[in-house]
Amino acid sequence: SGLALWSEVFDRGPKELLSVQQAIVEKVASLVLPDTEIEMAEPATLDATANELMLLARHYDQQVRDRQEVDTETLLEAVRLYREATEADPTSALAHSRLASALLYLGDIEAAEAPIFKALSLDPNLSEVQNTLGEFYWVRGMPEATTAFERAVELNPNNPDALTNFAIARQLNYVTFEKDLAEYYRHALEFDPLSLSRHAALGDFLGKFGRAKEVRPVIERIERLFDDAASYRAIAWLKELIGELDQAIAWTIRARDLEPDNHDHVQKLAALYAAIGDFDTALKLEPEPGIGLLFRMRRYDELIDTAEFLMIEYPEDIDLRYLLAFAHQATGQFESAIHVLGSTGLMESNLEEDARSVAEITATFTLINALSGVGTSETVELARSIAEWSNNGPWWGDIYWLALYKGCVLAILDRDDEALQLLARMKETSRIPWNPESRDQYCLQRFVDEPVYQEILDHFDQRRAALRARLPATLAEFGVEL
């Protein structure tokens, strides 16, 4: 109404900034909610130096998290500043928690353990502490992660990090959703509206659930709010999710033109050209193809040679293991595929609803294929048992994902008619499925001569051809060139 209820002048020095904030909050809360018992949260720190260090560290930290590739140098600067904040105020649970979170993002799990448990000992009821605890459990593959994320949301329903992490954990673990998980992502965005990563997370969720119409407004908002290479790459990924690969290529070229020395943009361009079936251009961009490009081009023997060498250096990389195992089963080396996946604990994590990435989930289907491909009574029975468990569990995602992988499960169970009926629904998707997954899974080989299956493959080949034909006009419209 414009009626003034209260005003007061606070005259303080710069060292009293934190205490005067607390005084104003307490005064306003008592006036606005006079008949309510209010539990006032303690300030994160009363040390001005620690507060300033945390603000600066948070700035660098967020810069890194808004990009698809990790800027190690900037992240190390954030770690340094967070560490100095913990030294300036050793009693600040928030400072220790943020230090731990940055270390986890850096990949230094061992170094993160001390600060997260120090933060937990200082204030276990701080939402940010529980969220970082969840991140620590998550990278360790521990089922307590989701519980910690849920606790973080309970402690502060407006904590955007906790909202996003809780939604991701629920999504990956096939939990039956009591409400639309998009609301968690939207709520996080409300409280962090200038974060590119929040927009990208919402768009990613909607795209993976086949909600293309809802992805487009997210893209439009990113275009309005941001104008840098990171935002161009985010838009490119969302365009890829809704099947507009020609525009995904154009946006990635824009990112490359802004950052010509960033080879990650070039690798992504190569992958996108491979996705539309233009392998010649893909190889011009990446003359010595990595395993991702080898996978998209279905050059499995080369992939196996490269991946086995990389496994020595990165034995815990589940994405690497998945691609290597897939290549083994695609070339009929089923026992090798089982060996690659045998020590990952994939089935345990899925049975305990603790999957941490899409790669873990797809690797489980590769394991089912490999077991079935070995062909002994024991391995076939185990494959059918896992397939039956999977078939009865909750399913989510875009119709392409549902149709392809549930169709595969039904094939393993010898329910071929049902499998073909479901596989035919892949044509309803706006996405362009990866050729290796739709052609080279063992479970699909029984359908090679089936007209329904061939019609599916032809449908997507035609869509790729249409994208290749449309691409020159799209690049001209965007004013870019390869």
C-alpha positions as CSV (number, residue, x, y, z in Angstrom):
1,S,0.0,0.0,0.0
2,G,3.0,2.3,0.3
3,L,2.3,2.9,4.1
4,A,5.6,3.1,6.0
5,L,5.6,0.7,9.0
6,W,9.1,1.3,10.3
7,S,12.3,3.0,9.6
8,E,15.5,3.5,11.5
9,V,19.0,4.8,10.8
10,F,22.0,2.5,11.5
11,D,25.3,4.3,11.7
12,R,28.2,1.8,11.8
13,G,31.7,1.4,10.7
14,P,32.8,-1.1,8.0
15,K,34.0,-3.6,10.6
16,E,30.5,-3.8,12.0
17,L,28.8,-4.6,8.7
18,L,28.0,-8.2,9.6
19,S,26.6,-7.4,13.1
20,V,24.4,-4.6,11.7
21,Q,22.9,-6.9,9.1
22,Q,21.9,-9.3,11.9
23,A,20.4,-6.4,14.0
24,I,18.3,-5.3,11.0
25,V,17.1,-8.8,10.3
26,E,16.0,-9.3,13.9
27,K,14.3,-6.0,14.0
28,V,12.4,-6.5,10.8
29,A,11.4,-10.0,11.7
30,S,10.0,-8.9,15.0
31,L,7.9,-6.2,13.4
32,V,6.6,-8.2,10.4
33,L,5.9,-11.4,12.4
34,P,5.2,-10.1,15.9
35,D,3.3,-13.1,17.2
36,T,5.6,-15.8,15.8
37,E,8.4,-17.6,17.6
38,I,11.4,-17.0,15.3
39,E,14.6,-19.0,15.4
40,M,17.3,-16.6,14.0
41,A,20.1,-18.3,12.2
42,E,23.6,-17.4,13.3
43,P,25.7,-15.4,10.8
44,A,28.1,-17.5,8.7
45,T,30.9,-15.5,10.3
46,L,31.3,-12.4,12.4
47,D,34.8,-12.0,11.1
48,A,34.9,-9.3,8.4
49,T,38.0,-10.7,6.8
50,A,36.6,-14.2,6.6
51,N,33.4,-12.8,5.1
52,E,35.2,-10.9,2.4
53,L,37.3,-13.9,1.5
54,M,34.3,-16.1,1.3
55,L,32.5,-13.7,-1.0
56,L,35.5,-13.4,-3.3
57,A,36.0,-17.2,-3.3
58,R,32.3,-17.8,-4.1
59,H,32.7,-15.5,-7.1
60,Y,35.5,-17.5,-8.6
61,D,33.8,-20.8,-7.5
62,Q,30.6,-19.9,-9.4
63,Q,32.5,-18.9,-12.5
64,V,34.0,-22.4,-12.7
65,R,30.7,-24.2,-12.0
66,D,28.9,-22.2,-14.8
67,R,31.2,-23.8,-17.4
68,Q,31.1,-27.2,-18.9
69,E,34.9,-27.7,-18.7
70,V,36.6,-27.1,-15.4
71,D,38.9,-24.0,-15.2
72,T,41.4,-25.6,-12.7
73,E,43.4,-22.4,-12.2
74,T,40.3,-20.3,-11.2
75,L,39.1,-23.2,-9.0
76,L,42.4,-23.4,-7.2
77,E,42.2,-19.7,-6.5
78,A,38.7,-20.2,-5.0
79,V,40.2,-23.1,-2.9
80,R,43.0,-20.8,-1.7
81,L,40.6,-18.1,-0.6
82,Y,38.2,-20.5,1.1
83,R,41.2,-21.9,3.0
84,E,42.2,-18.4,4.1
85,A,38.7,-17.8,5.3
86,T,38.8,-20.9,7.5
87,E,42.1,-19.6,8.9
88,A,40.6,-16.1,9.5
89,D,37.6,-17.7,11.3
90,P,38.2,-21.3,12.3
91,T,34.7,-21.5,13.9
92,S,32.8,-20.8,10.6
93,A,31.1,-24.0,9.5
94,L,30.2,-22.3,6.2
95,A,33.8,-21.5,5.4
96,H,34.9,-25.1,6.0
97,S,31.9,-26.4,4.1
98,R,32.6,-24.3,1.0
99,L,36.2,-25.2,1.1
100,A,35.3,-28.9,1.1
101,S,32.8,-28.4,-1.8
102,A,35.4,-26.6,-3.9
103,L,37.9,-29.4,-3.3
104,L,35.3,-32.0,-4.3
105,Y,34.6,-30.1,-7.5
106,L,38.4,-30.1,-8.1
107,G,38.4,-33.9,-7.6
108,D,40.5,-34.0,-4.4
109,I,38.2,-36.2,-2.3
110,E,40.8,-36.9,0.3
111,A,41.6,-33.2,1.0
112,A,37.8,-32.5,1.2
113,E,37.2,-35.0,4.0
114,A,38.7,-33.0,6.9
115,P,37.0,-29.7,6.2
116,I,33.5,-31.2,5.6
117,F,33.6,-33.1,8.9
118,K,35.0,-30.1,10.6
119,A,32.0,-28.1,9.3
120,L,29.7,-30.9,10.4
121,S,31.1,-30.8,14.0
122,L,30.6,-27.0,14.1
123,D,27.1,-26.8,12.8
124,P,25.3,-30.0,11.6
125,N,22.0,-28.0,11.2
126,L,23.4,-25.7,8.5
127,S,21.8,-26.5,5.1
128,E,25.0,-25.8,3.2
129,V,26.9,-28.2,5.4
130,Q,24.4,-31.0,4.8
131,N,24.5,-30.3,1.1
132,T,28.3,-30.5,1.0
133,L,28.1,-33.7,3.1
134,G,25.8,-35.1,0.4
135,E,28.3,-34.2,-2.3
136,F,31.1,-35.9,-0.3
137,Y,29.0,-39.1,0.0
138,W,27.9,-38.8,-3.6
139,V,31.5,-38.9,-5.0
140,R,32.3,-41.7,-2.6
141,G,29.3,-43.7,-4.0
142,M,27.6,-43.9,-0.6
143,P,23.8,-44.2,-0.4
144,E,23.7,-41.6,2.4
145,A,24.1,-38.9,-0.2
146,T,20.4,-38.6,-1.0
147,T,19.5,-38.5,2.7
148,A,22.0,-35.6,3.2
149,F,20.6,-33.7,0.3
150,E,17.1,-34.2,1.6
151,R,18.1,-33.0,5.0
152,A,19.7,-29.9,3.4
153,V,16.4,-29.0,1.7
154,E,14.5,-29.5,4.9
155,L,16.8,-27.2,6.7
156,N,16.5,-24.5,4.0
157,P,13.9,-25.1,1.3
158,N,15.4,-22.1,-0.6
159,N,19.0,-23.5,-0.9
160,P,19.5,-23.7,-4.7
161,D,22.5,-26.1,-4.5
162,A,20.6,-28.5,-2.2
163,L,17.4,-28.3,-4.4
164,T,19.4,-29.1,-7.5
165,N,21.5,-31.9,-6.0
166,F,18.4,-33.5,-4.4
167,A,16.5,-33.4,-7.7
168,I,19.5,-35.0,-9.6
169,A,19.9,-37.7,-7.0
170,R,16.2,-38.6,-7.2
171,Q,16.2,-38.5,-11.0
172,L,19.2,-40.8,-11.4
173,N,18.0,-43.3,-8.8
174,Y,14.6,-44.0,-10.5
175,V,12.7,-42.9,-7.4
176,T,9.0,-42.6,-7.9
177,F,8.5,-38.9,-8.0
178,E,5.9,-37.6,-5.5
179,K,5.9,-34.3,-7.5
180,D,7.4,-33.0,-10.7
181,L,11.2,-32.8,-10.2
182,A,11.2,-29.8,-12.5
183,E,9.8,-27.8,-9.6
184,Y,13.0,-28.4,-7.6
185,Y,15.0,-27.0,-10.5
186,R,12.6,-24.1,-11.1
187,H,12.7,-23.3,-7.4
188,A,16.5,-23.3,-7.4
189,L,16.4,-20.9,-10.3
190,E,14.1,-18.5,-8.5
191,F,16.7,-18.1,-5.8
192,D,19.7,-18.0,-8.1
193,P,18.3,-16.4,-11.3
194,L,21.6,-15.1,-12.7
195,S,23.3,-18.6,-12.6
196,L,23.9,-20.1,-16.0
197,S,24.2,-23.5,-14.4
198,R,20.7,-23.3,-12.9
199,H,19.2,-22.6,-16.3
200,A,21.2,-25.4,-17.9
201,A,20.2,-27.9,-15.2
202,L,16.5,-27.1,-15.7
203,G,16.8,-27.3,-19.5
204,D,18.8,-30.6,-19.2
205,F,16.1,-32.2,-17.0
206,L,13.2,-31.1,-19.3
207,G,15.1,-32.2,-22.4
208,K,15.9,-35.6,-21.0
209,F,12.3,-36.1,-20.1
210,G,11.2,-35.3,-23.7
211,R,9.6,-31.9,-22.7
212,A,10.9,-30.0,-25.7
213,K,8.3,-27.3,-25.6
214,E,9.4,-26.4,-22.1
215,V,13.1,-26.4,-23.1
216,R,12.7,-23.6,-25.6
217,P,11.7,-20.9,-23.1
218,V,14.8,-21.9,-21.0
219,I,17.0,-21.3,-24.1
220,E,15.4,-18.0,-24.8
221,R,16.0,-16.8,-21.2
222,I,19.7,-17.9,-21.4
223,E,20.0,-15.9,-24.7
224,R,18.6,-12.8,-22.9
225,L,20.7,-13.0,-19.8
226,F,24.1,-14.3,-20.9
227,D,26.4,-13.7,-23.8
228,D,29.6,-15.7,-23.6
229,A,31.1,-19.0,-24.7
230,A,29.7,-20.9,-21.7
231,S,26.2,-19.9,-22.4
232,Y,26.6,-20.7,-26.1
233,R,27.7,-24.2,-25.2
234,A,24.8,-24.6,-22.8
235,I,22.3,-23.6,-25.5
236,A,24.0,-26.0,-27.9
237,W,23.5,-28.9,-25.5
238,L,19.8,-28.0,-25.0
239,K,19.4,-27.7,-28.8
240,E,21.0,-31.2,-29.1
241,L,18.5,-32.6,-26.5
242,I,15.6,-31.4,-28.6
243,G,17.0,-32.7,-31.9
244,E,18.0,-29.4,-33.4
245,L,21.6,-30.5,-34.1
246,D,22.1,-28.0,-36.9
247,Q,21.5,-25.1,-34.5
248,A,23.6,-26.9,-31.9
249,I,26.5,-26.8,-34.3
250,A,25.9,-23.1,-35.0
251,W,26.0,-22.2,-31.3
252,T,29.1,-24.3,-30.7
253,I,30.8,-22.5,-33.6
254,R,29.9,-19.2,-31.9
255,A,31.6,-20.5,-28.7
256,R,34.7,-21.6,-30.6
257,D,34.9,-18.3,-32.4
258,L,34.9,-16.5,-29.0
259,E,37.5,-19.0,-27.6
260,P,39.6,-20.2,-30.5
261,D,42.2,-21.7,-28.3
262,N,39.7,-23.9,-26.4
263,H,40.0,-27.4,-28.0
264,D,37.0,-28.6,-26.1
265,H,34.7,-26.6,-28.5
266,V,36.4,-28.3,-31.5
267,Q,35.9,-31.7,-30.0
268,K,32.3,-31.0,-29.4
269,L,31.9,-29.8,-33.0
270,A,33.4,-33.1,-34.2
271,A,31.0,-35.1,-32.1
272,L,28.0,-33.1,-33.4
273,Y,29.1,-33.6,-37.0
274,A,29.4,-37.3,-36.3
275,A,25.9,-37.3,-34.8
276,I,24.4,-36.1,-38.1
277,G,26.5,-38.6,-40.0
278,D,29.1,-36.3,-41.5
279,F,32.2,-38.3,-40.5
280,D,34.5,-36.6,-43.0
281,T,34.0,-33.2,-41.4
282,A,34.2,-34.8,-37.9
283,L,37.7,-36.2,-38.7
284,K,38.9,-32.9,-40.2
285,L,38.1,-31.3,-36.9
286,E,39.6,-34.1,-34.8
287,P,42.2,-35.9,-37.0
288,E,43.2,-38.1,-34.1
289,P,39.8,-39.1,-32.7
290,G,39.3,-39.7,-29.0
291,I,37.1,-42.5,-27.7
292,G,34.0,-40.3,-27.8
293,L,34.3,-39.7,-31.5
294,L,35.4,-43.3,-32.2
295,F,32.2,-44.5,-30.3
296,R,29.9,-42.3,-32.4
297,M,31.6,-43.5,-35.6
298,R,31.3,-47.1,-34.4
299,R,35.1,-47.7,-34.9
300,Y,35.1,-50.2,-32.0
301,D,38.5,-51.9,-32.5
302,E,40.3,-48.5,-32.4
303,L,38.2,-47.5,-29.4
304,I,39.2,-50.6,-27.5
305,D,42.9,-50.1,-28.2
306,T,42.7,-46.4,-27.0
307,A,40.4,-47.1,-24.0
308,E,42.5,-50.0,-22.7
309,F,45.5,-47.7,-22.6
310,L,43.5,-44.9,-20.9
311,M,42.2,-47.3,-18.3
312,I,45.7,-47.6,-16.8
313,E,45.7,-43.9,-16.1
314,Y,42.0,-43.5,-15.2
315,P,40.8,-46.8,-13.7
316,E,37.8,-45.1,-11.9
317,D,36.4,-43.4,-14.9
318,I,32.9,-45.0,-15.3
319,D,32.3,-43.3,-18.7
320,L,35.5,-44.7,-20.0
321,R,34.6,-48.2,-18.7
322,Y,31.1,-48.0,-20.2
323,L,32.4,-47.1,-23.7
324,L,35.1,-49.8,-23.5
325,A,32.6,-52.4,-22.3
326,F,30.1,-51.4,-25.0
327,A,32.7,-51.7,-27.7
328,H,33.6,-55.2,-26.4
329,Q,29.9,-56.4,-26.5
330,A,29.4,-54.7,-29.9
331,T,32.2,-56.8,-31.4
332,G,31.1,-60.0,-29.7
333,Q,33.8,-60.0,-26.9
334,F,31.2,-60.5,-24.2
335,E,33.4,-61.9,-21.5
336,S,35.8,-58.9,-21.9
337,A,32.8,-56.6,-21.5
338,I,31.8,-58.4,-18.3
339,H,35.4,-58.2,-17.0
340,V,35.5,-54.4,-17.6
341,L,32.3,-53.8,-15.7
342,G,32.7,-56.6,-13.1
343,S,34.5,-54.5,-10.5
344,T,32.4,-51.3,-10.8
345,G,29.6,-52.3,-8.3
346,L,27.1,-51.2,-10.9
347,M,24.3,-53.6,-9.9
348,E,24.8,-52.9,-6.3
349,S,24.5,-49.1,-6.9
350,N,21.4,-49.5,-9.0
351,L,19.7,-52.0,-6.7
352,E,20.4,-49.7,-3.8
353,E,19.0,-46.7,-5.8
354,D,22.4,-45.0,-5.7
355,A,23.4,-44.5,-9.3
356,R,25.4,-41.4,-9.8
357,S,25.4,-40.9,-13.6
358,V,23.5,-41.9,-16.7
359,A,26.7,-43.8,-17.7
360,E,26.2,-46.1,-14.7
361,I,22.6,-46.8,-15.8
362,T,23.5,-47.5,-19.4
363,A,26.5,-49.6,-18.3
364,T,24.1,-51.9,-16.5
365,F,22.2,-52.5,-19.7
366,T,25.6,-53.3,-21.4
367,L,26.2,-55.8,-18.7
368,I,22.9,-57.4,-19.3
369,N,23.7,-57.6,-23.0
370,A,27.1,-59.1,-22.4
371,L,25.8,-61.8,-20.0
372,S,23.1,-62.8,-22.5
373,G,25.7,-62.8,-25.3
374,V,28.0,-65.3,-23.5
375,G,25.2,-67.7,-23.9
376,T,25.8,-70.2,-21.1
377,S,22.8,-71.2,-19.0
378,E,24.2,-69.4,-15.9
379,T,24.9,-66.1,-17.7
380,V,21.6,-66.2,-19.6
381,E,19.7,-66.8,-16.4
382,L,21.5,-64.0,-14.6
383,A,20.9,-61.6,-17.6
384,R,17.2,-62.5,-17.5
385,S,17.0,-62.0,-13.8
386,I,18.5,-58.5,-14.0
387,A,16.3,-57.7,-17.0
388,E,13.2,-58.8,-15.1
389,W,14.2,-56.6,-12.1
390,S,14.8,-53.7,-14.5
391,N,11.5,-54.2,-16.3
392,N,9.5,-54.1,-13.1
393,G,11.3,-51.0,-11.8
394,P,10.2,-47.4,-12.4
395,W,11.2,-45.9,-15.7
396,W,11.5,-42.3,-16.7
397,G,12.8,-40.1,-19.5
398,D,12.2,-39.3,-23.1
399,I,10.3,-41.8,-25.2
400,Y,13.5,-42.7,-27.1
401,W,15.2,-43.7,-23.9
402,L,12.2,-45.6,-22.6
403,A,11.5,-47.4,-25.9
404,L,15.1,-48.3,-26.7
405,Y,16.2,-49.6,-23.3
406,K,13.0,-51.1,-22.1
407,G,12.6,-52.7,-25.6
408,C,16.1,-54.2,-25.1
409,V,15.1,-55.6,-21.7
410,L,11.9,-57.1,-23.2
411,A,14.0,-58.7,-26.0
412,I,16.4,-60.3,-23.4
413,L,13.2,-61.7,-21.8
414,D,12.2,-63.1,-25.2
415,R,9.1,-60.9,-25.4
416,D,9.9,-59.9,-28.9
417,D,6.5,-58.7,-30.1
418,E,6.2,-56.3,-27.1
419,A,9.8,-55.2,-27.7
420,L,9.1,-54.3,-31.3
421,Q,5.9,-52.4,-30.5
422,L,7.9,-50.4,-27.9
423,L,10.9,-49.8,-30.1
424,A,8.7,-48.4,-32.8
425,R,7.8,-45.6,-30.5
426,M,11.4,-44.3,-30.7
427,K,10.2,-42.4,-33.8
428,E,8.1,-40.1,-31.6
429,T,11.2,-38.5,-30.0
430,S,12.5,-35.1,-31.0
431,R,16.0,-36.3,-30.2
432,I,18.4,-38.0,-32.5
433,P,19.5,-41.3,-30.9
434,W,23.1,-42.3,-31.0
435,N,23.7,-44.8,-33.8
436,P,25.8,-47.2,-31.7
437,E,23.0,-47.6,-29.1
438,S,20.3,-48.1,-31.6
439,R,22.3,-50.5,-33.9
440,D,24.9,-52.4,-31.9
441,Q,23.4,-53.7,-28.7
442,Y,23.3,-57.5,-28.6
443,C,19.6,-57.4,-27.6
444,L,18.7,-55.8,-30.9
445,Q,20.5,-58.2,-33.2
446,R,17.5,-60.6,-33.3
447,F,15.5,-57.8,-35.0
448,V,18.0,-57.1,-37.9
449,D,15.6,-58.6,-40.5
450,E,12.5,-57.2,-38.9
451,P,10.8,-54.5,-41.1
452,V,9.7,-52.6,-38.0
453,Y,13.2,-52.3,-36.7
454,Q,14.6,-51.4,-40.1
455,E,12.0,-48.7,-40.4
456,I,13.2,-47.2,-37.2
457,L,16.8,-47.1,-38.4
458,D,15.7,-45.6,-41.8
459,H,13.6,-43.0,-40.0
460,F,16.6,-41.6,-38.1
461,D,18.9,-41.9,-41.1
462,Q,16.5,-39.7,-43.0
463,R,16.4,-37.2,-40.1
464,R,20.2,-37.0,-40.1
465,A,20.3,-36.5,-43.9
466,A,17.7,-33.7,-43.5
467,L,19.9,-32.0,-40.8
468,R,23.0,-32.2,-43.1
469,A,21.0,-30.7,-45.9
470,R,19.7,-27.9,-43.7
471,L,23.0,-27.1,-42.0
472,P,24.5,-24.7,-44.6
473,A,21.4,-22.5,-44.4
474,T,21.4,-22.6,-40.6
475,L,25.1,-21.5,-40.5
476,A,24.4,-18.7,-42.9
477,E,21.4,-17.6,-40.8
478,F,23.7,-17.4,-37.7
479,G,26.4,-15.7,-39.6
480,V,29.0,-18.3,-38.8
481,E,31.1,-20.7,-40.8
482,L,33.1,-23.8,-39.9
